[in-house]
Amino acid sequence: MAKQLASKVAIVTGASRGIGRAISVALAQEAATVVLAARSIRKLQETADQVTKAGGKAQIVVTELTEEESIKNLVKVTNEKFSRLDILVNNAGVTHSANLEETTTEDWERCMQVNARAPFILCREALGLLRKSQAGYIINIASVVGVKGYPLQSAYTSSKHALRGMTISLAEELRDSNIRVHLLCPGGVDTELVQKVRPDIKRDELMQPEEIAELVLYLITHKGNAVIDELHIRRATSTPWF
């Protein structure tokens, strides 16, 4: 059976671990070429090995998402190597846990830089390539805090609300184009980030990164006139309808 993403090229940020790694491997299982972006060359190589083993091709681009030129270089390398881009997954994120009075401006700015500013720049820079695709996809990974708030997470929550707002606006701008824009808002996933922010949640109750990756793959491979704009994904043990 032919693989659904053969010849397709994807960029995945935060690909060195967690959800980003799981998404990269899921795309590879459908024969995609995956451009892996993160800061750690060692961890990116681990992901690249898994991508290759899964049946895809990997291209590592060490990227610092707080630096605009580094983000632009990610798109530049993708264009130079493959001359196309079909899928952009803005997954990378950072968090900060403190009450507002103890949150420094630097803490706030780092969350905004990585979680909101970087996806904005990457979407802007990648649109030219995505427009050339027969069917382009932008998948932005927000969070449950993109639609609600939690104490001690003012900086993180603000950045994910900003990402959600940008995604809604961009989807409207591109509604008549060849590019579909989707937003995922997961609750607790078994990642280092969630373990840091919510150590109170039992690990065996957390969702697995592979479960989020399966949903990303569904959005990309689903054909037809029905479009899913936004997915709210919660743990089975959490309160319904967040």
C-alpha positions as CSV (number, residue, x, y, z in Angstrom):
1,M,0.0,0.0,0.0
2,A,1.4,3.4,-1.0
3,K,2.4,5.7,1.8
4,Q,0.2,8.8,2.1
5,L,3.0,11.3,2.5
6,A,5.6,10.0,0.1
7,S,7.4,13.0,-1.6
8,K,5.9,15.4,1.0
9,V,8.3,17.6,3.1
10,A,7.5,18.7,6.6
11,I,9.1,21.1,9.1
12,V,8.7,20.1,12.8
13,T,9.9,22.4,15.5
14,G,10.8,21.0,19.0
15,A,11.6,17.8,17.1
16,S,14.3,16.7,19.6
17,R,11.9,15.2,22.1
18,G,8.4,14.6,23.3
19,I,5.5,15.5,21.1
20,G,7.8,16.9,18.3
21,R,9.7,13.7,18.1
22,A,6.5,11.6,18.1
23,I,5.0,13.8,15.3
24,S,8.2,13.4,13.3
25,V,8.2,9.7,13.5
26,A,4.5,9.5,12.7
27,L,5.1,11.5,9.5
28,A,8.0,9.3,8.7
29,Q,5.9,6.2,8.9
30,E,4.0,7.6,5.9
31,A,7.3,8.2,4.1
32,A,7.5,12.0,4.6
33,T,10.8,13.9,4.6
34,V,11.0,15.6,7.9
35,V,13.1,18.7,8.6
36,L,13.9,18.5,12.3
37,A,14.3,21.8,14.2
38,A,15.5,22.2,17.8
39,R,18.7,23.4,19.6
40,S,20.3,20.1,20.6
41,I,22.2,18.4,17.8
42,R,22.5,15.2,19.9
43,K,18.8,14.8,20.5
44,L,18.0,15.8,17.0
45,Q,20.2,13.0,15.7
46,E,18.3,10.6,18.0
47,T,15.1,11.7,16.3
48,A,16.7,11.5,12.9
49,D,17.6,7.9,13.5
50,Q,14.1,7.1,14.5
51,V,12.7,8.9,11.4
52,T,14.9,6.9,9.1
53,K,14.1,3.7,10.9
54,A,10.4,4.5,10.5
55,G,10.7,4.8,6.7
56,G,11.1,8.6,6.2
57,K,14.0,10.9,5.5
58,A,15.4,13.4,8.0
59,Q,17.2,16.7,7.6
60,I,18.5,18.3,10.8
61,V,18.6,22.1,11.1
62,V,19.8,23.3,14.5
63,T,17.5,26.2,15.3
64,E,17.3,28.8,18.0
65,L,13.7,30.0,18.0
66,T,14.4,33.2,20.0
67,E,16.5,34.4,17.0
68,E,14.7,35.6,13.9
69,E,17.6,34.9,11.6
70,S,17.8,31.3,12.8
71,I,14.1,30.8,12.0
72,K,14.6,32.3,8.6
73,N,17.6,29.9,8.1
74,L,15.3,26.9,8.8
75,V,13.1,27.8,5.9
76,K,16.1,28.7,3.7
77,V,17.7,25.3,4.2
78,T,14.4,23.6,3.5
79,N,14.1,25.5,0.3
80,E,17.7,24.8,-0.8
81,K,17.5,21.1,0.1
82,F,14.0,20.2,-1.2
83,S,12.6,23.2,-3.1
84,R,9.2,22.5,-1.4
85,L,7.3,22.5,1.9
86,D,3.9,20.8,2.4
87,I,3.6,20.6,6.2
88,L,4.6,23.0,8.9
89,V,4.2,21.9,12.6
90,N,4.8,24.6,15.1
91,N,5.3,22.4,18.2
92,A,8.2,23.8,20.2
93,G,7.3,25.5,23.5
94,V,8.7,26.6,26.8
95,T,6.9,27.2,30.1
96,H,7.3,29.1,33.3
97,S,5.6,28.5,36.6
98,A,5.4,31.3,39.2
99,N,2.8,33.7,40.4
100,L,2.5,36.9,38.5
101,E,4.3,39.0,41.1
102,E,7.3,36.7,40.9
103,T,7.3,36.5,37.0
104,T,10.1,38.6,35.6
105,T,9.9,40.5,32.3
106,E,12.5,38.1,31.0
107,D,10.4,35.1,32.0
108,W,7.4,36.6,30.2
109,E,9.4,37.5,27.1
110,R,10.9,34.1,26.7
111,C,7.5,32.4,26.7
112,M,6.2,34.9,24.2
113,Q,9.3,34.6,22.0
114,V,9.3,30.8,21.7
115,N,5.5,30.1,22.0
116,A,4.1,33.0,20.0
117,R,6.7,35.1,18.2
118,A,8.6,32.1,16.7
119,P,5.5,30.5,15.1
120,F,4.5,33.9,13.7
121,I,7.8,34.3,12.0
122,L,8.0,30.8,10.8
123,C,4.5,30.9,9.3
124,R,5.3,34.2,7.6
125,E,8.6,32.9,6.2
126,A,7.2,29.5,5.1
127,L,4.0,30.7,3.4
128,G,5.8,31.2,0.1
129,L,6.8,27.6,-0.1
130,L,3.5,26.3,1.3
131,R,1.6,28.1,-1.4
132,K,3.5,26.0,-4.0
133,S,2.3,22.8,-2.5
134,Q,-0.8,21.1,-3.9
135,A,-2.1,20.9,-0.4
136,G,-0.3,22.7,2.4
137,Y,-0.9,22.3,6.1
138,I,0.0,24.4,9.1
139,I,-0.4,22.7,12.5
140,N,0.0,24.8,15.5
141,I,0.3,23.1,18.9
142,A,-1.1,25.3,21.6
143,S,-2.4,23.9,24.9
144,V,-5.4,23.7,27.2
145,V,-4.1,27.0,28.5
146,G,-4.7,28.5,25.1
147,V,-8.4,28.5,26.0
148,K,-8.4,28.7,29.8
149,G,-6.1,29.9,32.5
150,Y,-4.3,28.3,35.4
151,P,-2.7,29.9,38.4
152,L,1.1,30.3,38.4
153,Q,1.1,30.2,34.6
154,S,0.4,33.8,33.5
155,A,3.3,34.0,31.1
156,Y,2.8,30.6,29.5
157,T,-1.0,31.0,29.3
158,S,-0.6,34.4,27.6
159,S,1.7,33.0,25.0
160,K,-0.6,30.2,24.1
161,H,-3.6,32.5,23.9
162,A,-1.5,34.6,21.5
163,L,-0.7,31.6,19.4
164,R,-4.4,30.6,19.3
165,G,-5.4,34.1,18.3
166,M,-2.8,34.2,15.5
167,T,-3.9,30.8,14.2
168,I,-7.6,31.8,14.0
169,S,-6.7,34.9,12.1
170,L,-4.3,33.1,9.7
171,A,-6.9,30.4,9.0
172,E,-9.3,33.2,8.0
173,E,-6.7,34.8,5.7
174,L,-5.9,31.5,4.0
175,R,-9.5,30.1,3.8
176,D,-9.6,30.3,0.0
177,S,-6.1,29.1,-0.5
178,N,-4.5,25.7,-0.8
179,I,-3.3,25.8,2.8
180,R,-5.3,24.5,5.8
181,V,-4.6,25.8,9.2
182,H,-5.2,23.7,12.3
183,L,-4.8,24.2,16.1
184,L,-4.3,21.5,18.7
185,C,-5.0,22.2,22.4
186,P,-3.9,19.2,24.4
187,G,-4.1,18.9,28.1
188,G,-1.5,16.9,30.1
189,V,0.9,14.9,27.9
190,D,3.7,12.8,29.3
191,T,6.6,15.2,28.4
192,E,9.3,16.9,30.4
193,L,7.5,20.2,30.2
194,V,4.3,18.9,31.7
195,Q,6.2,16.9,34.4
196,K,7.8,20.2,35.4
197,V,4.6,22.3,35.4
198,R,2.2,19.7,36.8
199,P,4.1,17.3,39.0
200,D,0.8,16.6,40.8
201,I,-0.6,14.6,37.8
202,K,0.2,10.9,37.9
203,R,2.3,9.9,34.9
204,D,0.0,6.9,34.2
205,E,-2.9,9.4,33.7
206,L,-1.1,11.5,31.2
207,M,-1.6,11.2,27.5
208,Q,1.3,9.9,25.4
209,P,3.0,12.0,22.7
210,E,2.1,9.3,20.2
211,E,-1.6,10.0,20.8
212,I,-1.1,13.6,19.8
213,A,1.0,12.6,16.8
214,E,-1.8,10.3,15.6
215,L,-4.2,13.3,15.6
216,V,-1.7,15.4,13.6
217,L,-1.4,12.7,11.1
218,Y,-5.2,12.4,10.8
219,L,-5.5,16.2,10.1
220,I,-2.9,16.0,7.4
221,T,-4.2,12.8,5.7
222,H,-7.9,13.4,6.0
223,K,-9.4,14.1,2.6
224,G,-12.8,15.7,1.9
225,N,-14.8,18.9,2.5
226,A,-15.0,18.5,6.2
227,V,-12.3,20.6,8.0
228,I,-11.4,20.4,11.7
229,D,-10.2,23.9,12.8
230,E,-9.3,23.1,16.4
231,L,-9.0,20.0,18.6
232,H,-9.3,20.1,22.4
233,I,-7.7,17.0,23.7
234,R,-7.9,16.1,27.4
235,R,-6.8,13.3,29.7
236,A,-9.5,10.7,30.3
237,T,-9.4,11.5,34.0
238,S,-9.8,15.3,33.6
239,T,-13.0,17.3,33.4
240,P,-14.8,17.1,30.1
241,W,-15.4,20.1,27.9
242,F,-12.5,22.4,28.9
